[in-house]
Amino acid sequence: MVSGPGEEHGERRLGAAELGAELGERATLVQFSSAFCQPCRATRRTLAEVAGMVDGVAHVEIDAEDRLALVRELDVLRTPTVLVLDARGRIVRRAAGQPRKADVIAALGQAVRWPARG
């Protein structure tokens, strides 16, 4: 996982309206995928597994082709791209390509620990 808390997108927050699903109570793993993306399937399994291990964490998968405006706004250049959001919907980590489970867990730890600011 690359980029740190608020580095690229400042205080940009994503919510249910943008994601099409509710945020997790503690954190949300957002995955941008496309139909013929083989690494997206493995990423889906990894993120779902991690979300299932940690209470209050949601996994939301977004079809990049169906949500081009959001893809452009967030500068998603390839699939899979994973965003880790804190409880308030702030982007605290992002990565392009298939992440390793250990990296997802570490990034999730950062999102859960990152102090929430009003």
Secondary structure, 3 states (H helix, E strand, C coil): CECCCCCCCCCCECCHHHHCCCCCCCEEEEEEECCCCHHHHHHHHHHHHHHHHCCCEEEEEEECCCCHHHHHHCCCCCCCEEEEEECCCEEEEEEECCCCHHHHHHHHHHHHHCCCCC
